[in-house]
Amino acid sequence: MAPAQITWRDLAAWSEQMKIVLEPWEAKTLVTLGVVRANIIGEKLGKQTGSKVPPAPEKSRGDGNGKSS
């Protein structure tokens, strides 16, 4: 099982609930960091268990508004 990631939809829901408007570069950075974090955790879990956890796929390289370019 791959570690959880931050998706565009998750980030949009959080932003709406917190009433925080993110700049497009901020949103893109958070999603990208979420992918990197999931990959690092997956590698650590794989080493601990001796199994290979596939890297988490990057969801999109959109412009920060949830739409891919």
Secondary structure as the mmCIF struct_conf table of DSSP 4:
data_model
#
loop_
_struct_conf.conf_type_id
_struct_conf.id
_struct_conf.beg_label_comp_id
_struct_conf.beg_label_asym_id
_struct_conf.beg_label_seq_id
_struct_conf.end_label_comp_id
_struct_conf.end_label_asym_id
_struct_conf.end_label_seq_id
HELX_LH_PP_P HELX_LH_PP_P1 ALA A 2 ALA A 4
HELX_RH_AL_P HELX_RH_AL_P1 TRP A 8 MET A 18
TURN_TY1_P TURN_TY1_P1 LYS A 19 LYS A 19
HELX_LH_PP_P HELX_LH_PP_P2 VAL A 21 GLU A 23
HELX_RH_AL_P HELX_RH_AL_P2 PRO A 24 THR A 49
TURN_TY1_P TURN_TY1_P2 GLY A 50 GLY A 50
BEND BEND1 SER A 51 SER A 51
HELX_LH_PP_P HELX_LH_PP_P3 LYS A 52 GLU A 58
BEND BEND2 GLY A 64 GLY A 66
#
